[in-house]
Amino acid sequence: MIQASGPVSVATYMDICLHDRKHGYYATRPGLGEDFITAPETSQIFGELIGLWLANEWHALDKPDRFNLIEIGPGRGTLMADAWRAARSVPGFTGAARLHFIEPSPVLRTHLADRFTDQAPIFLDQFEGIPRETPILLVANEWLDCLPVQQYARVGDAWHERVIGLDEAGELALGLNSDALPPEINPDQSLDAIEIQPGLKTLADGCADLFSDTPGRALLIDYGPAEGTPGDTLRSYKAGLQIDPLAAPGESDLTCDVDFARLKRLCQQANLSVSGPASQSALLLRLGAEARLNQLAKTHPETAQELYEGIRKLTDPAEMGERFQAICISHSALAPPAGF
């Protein structure tokens, strides 16, 4: 594409490398447990608490007889498997839930269909396909960081978009074009680079449209600052190591920090109710992580140390506790959600 038409934006590069149906990373080599480890893979308590949170919010929706339970970017289904198991303890919840996965990867769809045979999940390609006839509870863990990002660099007093082209040796290389910052972006002038995820605006508008038809809420957990615009955070991982984002297109995970402050502003401008962002540590502890840890350790003393280490990693400020944020987007008529 670059040889034929010239340099592409960082967002275009990221989108193709991750999501191309034939050659993209998620289509060919979903690397959970190899290239990166997510919170559900770190401790079963994470998914269990999310399941009980979902059941609590189902009660807040007046326990509808039918509702759509949706996970975006479910990976291998670890979060939902743990959540479903925990939520079975709440009478009526799993019987009312109609499980949906927004997962375009054929590889992962096949795995999820086998793992959740009893739930007969419905697969969707994108957010816009979510059915609207019943209330909605949506969860996404480490999905926002995969939304393609535009990068802008400051040269003197001017900002220009970063693009990816070819150097004299025919290798991928970063450069700048003449495109200036979008007028609604007011960057911190102490930064030399900033990132903008166009998908955050699409998400906010999509939630506003979705929740105008039916009540519901969306819980999103990811890494990024609670305040302030991220600088240059685009990075790549392969086999557990961080590598140059241009080194292995389609063969490595590409990710960036999420601008939670911007997402909150966009949702509020769309007349949605927003709770958070709150740190992952605060959310999990408020939802009862310590009590669940003690319960499991007492029941399974042989794995107590492993259980403790998992929760420590999820809640320790020096690990994932403050690095990850949670935000809840809701229909404006709903009361604040649990944990916030």
Secondary structure, 3 states (H helix, E strand, C coil): CHHHHCCEEHHHHHHHHHHCCCCCHHHHCCCECCCECCHHHHCHHHHHHHHHHHHHHHHHCCCCCCEEEEEECCCCCHHHHHHHHHHCCCCCHHHHEEEEEECCCHHHHHHHHHHCHHHCCEEECCHHHCCCCCCEEEEEECCHHHCCCEEEEEECCEEEEEEEEECCCCCEEEEECCCCCCCCCCCCCCCCEEEECHHHHHHHHHHHHHHHHCCEEEEEEEECCCCCCCCCCCEEEECCEEECCCCCCCCCEEECCCCHHHHHHHHHHCCCEEEEEEEHHHHHHHCCHHHHHHHHHHHCHHHHHHHHHHHHHHHCCCCCCCCEEEEEEECCCCCCCCCC
